[in-house]
């Protein structure tokens, strides 16, 4: 029997029948948790997401009572307390989503042994602390692991499931280097390690992740050059964010990236001329600001017909502003301030800034309808009157302008 409802959640006190599936996912205030589910033992699918249960403790009895459970979705349900596992393993459970709650404490060390068949584990946006359990490495069927936006500490486990396609541990307190065992994660599509205190060099073996679409390592302490091996991702990579690290050296000339749409390399120690991204014909965002780049702004940037955001400020560029930039009819934001540019400002430049926000839309990437990735929601720094502002996501679609200040330009 399948029971779907959005209201009258407490109409069943002691039901005389057993449910296989219950979907109460809705919105708003749900009151207390539906205790009538205490009497259910054959549930296979439970979805109680997006209901305000007013800080109700995690209902571990759902896992204990229902040995046939395959899917448990409790996202954004205002749950609190510790996440608890059943005393015996639940090999049938495939999908577990407890994201966007107020759960705290540690993730149980035995989670890999108790829930060995999981394909999806989403525990993001909670208050979990402690380390990432090493038992997760034994979850051989796991494809999507999202532990982002918690208070996790320690290092990245040395062994992770080889079938992972999404690994997101962003916005935690992780430290250490990237374990070399991750070299074997050849199916990875999305890797997000941003906003931690990870250090070391960018591993050369990342060039072997031939399916990688999105690589996000911003706001860490990575150092050294960008390895040439990343050029092996030229036909897969769509999103690259290495901003706010200590990355040095020059931009690899082999960075072509035929499918790349967003590049964020700002706030590093990169030097030399722009030799990358030639023929990256789908590029929407190019942010190379706050580095030590030199040389002229290349004329070929004018051939990047999909470019919307061009941020080259706070570098050491010289020469003039290429008139070819006027060909970029989708361009909404140009910032080349605080460089050594000279010459006259192309009169056509002011007319080239588009007011059509439809070209600037950031679409959400969603894998099998379960976890939406970061969807290019990276802040872009805009400085006005010596004050820096950060805009992200959909807000950027309403922003347009030109900043040519602090150069040697003439009208």
C-alpha positions in Angstrom: 0.0 0.0 0.0 1.2 3.5 -0.9 0.1 6.4 1.2 0.6 10.0 -0.1 -0.6 13.0 1.9 0.3 16.6 2.6 -2.2 17.2 5.4 -3.9 15.3 8.2 -0.5 13.8 9.2 -1.8 12.6 12.5 -5.1 11.1 11.4 -3.7 7.6 12.0 -3.2 6.6 15.7 -2.8 2.9 15.6 -3.2 1.8 12.0 -4.4 -1.7 11.3 -2.5 -1.9 8.0 1.1 -1.7 6.9 2.5 0.8 4.5 5.2 0.3 1.9 5.7 4.0 1.0 4.8 7.2 2.7 5.3 10.7 1.2 4.4 13.7 3.3 7.0 16.0 1.7 5.5 19.4 1.6 6.2 22.7 3.3 5.5 24.7 6.4 4.7 23.7 10.0 4.2 19.9 10.5 3.9 20.0 14.3 5.3 16.9 16.0 6.7 13.9 14.2 4.0 11.4 13.1 4.2 8.8 15.8 1.8 6.6 14.0 4.8 5.5 12.0 6.0 3.7 15.1 3.6 0.9 14.2 4.9 0.5 10.6 7.4 -2.3 9.9 7.2 -2.8 6.2 8.2 0.7 4.9 10.4 0.8 1.9 10.2 4.4 1.0 9.8 7.4 3.4 9.9 11.0 2.4 9.2 13.6 5.1 11.3 16.3 3.7 10.6 20.1 3.9 8.4 19.8 7.0 9.0 21.8 10.1 9.0 19.2 12.9 10.1 21.9 15.5 13.4 20.4 16.5 12.2 16.8 16.9 15.0 14.3 17.6 16.3 12.2 14.8 13.7 9.3 14.4 16.2 6.4 14.6 13.3 4.1 15.3 12.4 4.4 11.6 15.6 2.6 10.7 15.2 0.1 13.6 11.6 -0.9 12.9 11.8 -1.1 9.1 14.3 -3.7 7.9 13.0 -3.4 4.3 13.7 0.4 4.0 15.3 1.4 0.8 15.0 5.2 0.8 14.8 7.6 3.8 14.5 11.3 2.9 14.4 13.7 5.9 15.9 16.8 4.3 15.0 20.2 5.7 12.8 18.8 8.4 14.0 20.9 11.4 15.4 17.7 13.1 17.9 18.0 15.9 20.0 15.8 18.2 22.4 13.0 17.2 22.2 10.8 14.2 21.8 7.3 15.4 22.2 4.0 13.6 20.2 0.8 14.2 21.8 -2.0 16.2 22.0 -4.2 13.2 23.0 -3.5 9.6 20.4 -2.3 7.0 21.8 -3.7 3.7 18.6 -2.7 1.8 18.9 1.0 2.4 20.1 2.7 -0.8 19.3 6.4 -0.3 19.7 8.4 2.9 19.2 12.2 2.9 19.2 14.1 6.3 20.6 17.4 4.9 19.5 20.8 6.0 18.7 20.0 9.6 20.3 20.8 13.0 21.8 17.4 13.7 25.0 17.4 15.7 27.6 15.1 17.3 29.8 12.9 15.3 28.9 10.8 12.3 28.9 7.3 13.7 32.2 5.5 13.0 30.3 2.3 12.0 28.1 3.9 9.4 29.9 2.0 6.6 29.3 -1.3 8.3 25.6 -0.6 9.3 24.6 0.9 5.9 26.9 -0.8 3.4 24.6 -0.6 0.4 24.1 3.1 0.2 24.3 4.8 -3.2 23.6 8.3 -1.8 24.5 9.8 1.5 23.7 13.4 2.0 24.4 14.8 5.5 25.1 18.4 4.4 24.1 21.5 6.2 24.1 20.3 9.7 26.4 20.6 12.7 28.2 17.3 12.6 31.7 17.4 14.1 34.6 15.0 14.5 36.2 13.2 11.6 34.9 11.6 8.5 34.5 7.9 9.4 37.0 5.7 7.7 34.3 3.0 7.4 32.8 5.1 4.5 35.6 3.6 2.4 33.9 0.2 2.6 30.6 1.5 1.1 31.4 0.0 -2.3 28.1 1.1 -3.9 28.3 4.7 -2.8 28.1 7.2 -5.7 27.1 10.5 -4.1 28.6 11.7 -0.8 27.8 15.2 0.4 29.1 16.2 3.8 29.4 19.9 3.1 28.6 22.7 5.5 29.3 21.0 8.8 32.1 21.2 11.4 34.0 18.2 10.4 37.7 18.1 11.2 40.7 15.9 10.6 41.8 14.8 7.2 40.2 13.3 4.1 40.0 9.5 4.5 42.8 7.6 2.7 40.3 5.3 1.2 37.0 6.3 -0.4 34.5 4.3 -2.5 35.9 3.9 -6.0 32.4 4.5 -7.5 32.0 8.0 -6.3 30.8 10.5 -8.8 30.2 13.3 -6.4 32.4 14.1 -3.3 31.5 17.3 -1.5 33.2 18.2 1.8 33.2 22.0 1.3 32.8 24.4 4.2 34.2 22.3 7.0 37.4 22.4 9.1 39.3 19.7 7.3 43.1 19.9 7.1 46.0 18.0 5.6 46.8 17.1 2.0 44.8 15.3 -0.6 45.4 11.6 -0.3 47.0 9.9 -3.3 44.4 7.1 -3.1 41.9 9.5 -4.6 43.8 8.9 -7.9 41.6 5.8 -8.4 38.3 7.7 -8.4 38.1 7.7 -12.2 34.3 8.1 -12.3 34.3 11.4 -10.4 32.2 14.1 -11.9 32.1 16.7 -9.1 34.9 17.2 -6.5 34.4 20.1 -4.0 37.0 20.6 -1.3 36.6 24.3 -0.9 36.6 26.4 2.3 38.8 24.1 4.5 42.4 24.3 5.6 43.8 21.8 3.2 47.4 22.2 2.0 50.1 20.9 -0.3 50.3 21.0 -4.1 47.6 20.2 -6.6 48.2 16.6 -7.3 49.3 15.7 -10.8 47.2 12.6 -10.8 44.1 14.7 -11.0 44.7 14.8 -14.7 43.6 11.1 -14.7 40.1 12.0 -13.6 39.0 11.9 -17.2 35.3 12.3 -16.4 35.7 15.3 -14.0 33.2 18.1 -14.8 33.6 20.3 -11.7 36.7 20.9 -9.7 36.4 23.3 -6.7 39.3 23.8 -4.3 38.9 27.4 -3.3 39.8 29.0 0.0 42.4 26.5 1.2 46.2 26.7 1.5 47.2 24.9 -1.7 50.5 26.1 -3.2 52.8 25.5 -6.1 52.0 25.6 -9.8 49.0 24.3 -11.6 50.1 21.0 -12.9 50.3 20.5 -16.7 48.5 17.2 -16.2 45.2 19.1 -15.7 45.3 19.7 -19.4 44.2 16.1 -19.8 40.8 17.4 -18.7 40.4 19.6 -21.7 37.4 17.7 -23.0 35.6 17.1 -19.7 36.1 20.0 -17.3 33.3 22.6 -17.2 33.9 24.4 -13.9 37.2 25.3 -12.3 37.6 27.2 -9.0 41.1 27.4 -7.5 40.7 30.9 -6.1 42.0 32.1 -2.7 45.0 29.8 -2.4 48.8 30.3 -2.7 49.1 28.9 -6.3 52.1 30.3 -8.1 53.8 29.9 -11.5 52.3 30.7 -14.9 49.1 29.6 -16.5 49.6 26.4 -18.5 49.4 27.2 -22.2 47.7 23.9 -22.8 44.6 25.0 -20.9 42.1 25.0 -23.8 39.1 23.3 -22.2 36.6 23.1 -25.0 33.6 22.7 -22.6 34.7 25.1 -19.8 32.1 27.6 -18.7 33.4 29.1 -15.4 37.0 29.8 -14.3 37.9 31.3 -10.9 41.7 31.7 -10.3 41.6 35.0 -8.3 43.6 35.7 -5.2 46.6 33.6 -5.9 50.2 34.3 -6.9 50.0 33.5 -10.6 52.4 35.4 -12.9 53.3 35.8 -16.5 51.0 36.5 -19.5 47.5 35.0 -20.2 48.3 32.0 -22.4 45.4 29.8 -21.4 41.7 29.5 -22.4 42.2 30.3 -26.1 39.3 28.7 -28.0 37.4 28.0 -24.8 34.3 28.9 -26.7 31.7 28.3 -24.0 33.4 30.4 -21.3 31.0 32.6 -19.3 33.2 33.7 -16.4 36.9 34.4 -16.5 38.2 35.7 -13.1 42.0 36.1 -13.0 41.9 39.1 -10.6 44.3 39.7 -7.7 47.3 37.9 -9.1 50.7 39.0 -10.5 49.9 38.5 -14.2 51.7 40.6 -16.8 51.8 41.4 -20.5 49.0 42.6 -22.6 45.3 41.7 -22.4 45.1 39.3 -25.4 43.2 40.3 -28.5 41.8 36.8 -28.8 39.6 37.3 -25.7 37.3 39.1 -28.1 36.6 35.7 -29.8 35.1 34.3 -26.6 31.6 35.0 -27.8 29.8 33.6 -24.7 31.8 35.6 -22.1 29.7 37.5 -19.6 32.1 38.3 -16.7 35.7 39.4 -17.3 37.7 40.2 -14.2 41.4 41.0 -14.6 41.8 43.7 -11.9 44.7 44.0 -9.5 47.4 42.6 -11.8 50.2 44.1 -13.8 48.8 44.2 -17.3 50.0 46.9 -19.6 49.3 48.2 -23.1 45.9 49.2 -24.3 42.4 47.8 -23.9 41.8 45.6 -27.0 39.1 47.0 -29.2 38.1 43.4 -29.9 36.4 43.3 -26.5 33.6 45.4 -28.2 32.7 42.2 -30.1 31.5 40.5 -26.9 27.8 41.3 -27.1 27.0 39.3 -24.0 29.5 41.0 -21.7 27.9 42.4 -18.6 30.9 43.1 -16.3 34.4 44.2 -17.1 36.9 45.0 -14.3 40.5 45.8 -15.4 41.2 48.3 -12.6 44.5 48.6 -10.8 46.8 47.6 -13.6 49.3 49.5 -15.8 47.0 49.9 -18.8 47.5 52.9 -21.1 46.2 54.5 -24.2 42.7 55.6 -25.1 39.5 53.9 -24.0 37.8 52.3 -27.0 34.6 54.4 -27.5 32.7 51.2 -28.4 33.4 49.7 -25.0 30.6 51.5 -23.2 28.1 50.4 -25.8 29.2 46.8 -25.6 27.9 46.1 -22.1 24.8 44.0 -22.3 21.7 44.7 -20.2 20.2 41.3 -21.2 20.4 39.2 -18.0 19.2 36.0 -19.9 22.8 35.3 -21.0 24.0 35.4 -17.4 21.8 32.7 -15.9 23.5 30.2 -13.7 21.8 26.8 -14.2 21.7 24.1 -11.5 23.4 20.8 -12.1 21.4 18.0 -10.7 22.4 14.4 -10.6 19.5 11.9 -10.7 17.3 14.4 -8.9 19.0 13.9 -5.6 21.9 16.3 -5.0 22.2 19.6 -6.9 25.8 20.6 -7.1 27.1 24.1 -6.3 25.7 25.4 -9.6 28.4 27.9 -10.1 27.4 29.8 -7.0 30.8 31.4 -6.5 31.1 35.0 -5.3 32.5 37.5 -7.7 34.4 40.4 -6.2 33.4 43.9 -7.4 35.1 47.0 -6.0 33.4 50.3 -5.9 35.0 53.4 -4.3 37.7 51.2 -2.7 35.2 48.9 -1.1 34.9 45.3 -2.2 31.5 43.7 -2.6 30.9 40.0 -3.3 28.0 39.0 -5.5 27.0 35.5 -6.3 24.5 33.3 -8.2 21.3 34.9 -9.5 22.2 38.3 -8.1 24.9 38.5 -10.7 22.3 38.4 -13.4 21.2 41.9 -12.4 24.7 43.4 -12.3 26.5 45.1 -15.1 29.3 47.7 -15.3 32.8 48.6 -16.3 35.7 49.5 -14.0 38.8 51.0 -15.6 40.1 52.9 -12.6 43.7 53.1 -11.4 45.3 52.8 -14.8 46.9 55.3 -17.2 44.0 55.4 -19.7 42.7 58.5 -21.5 39.4 59.2 -23.1 
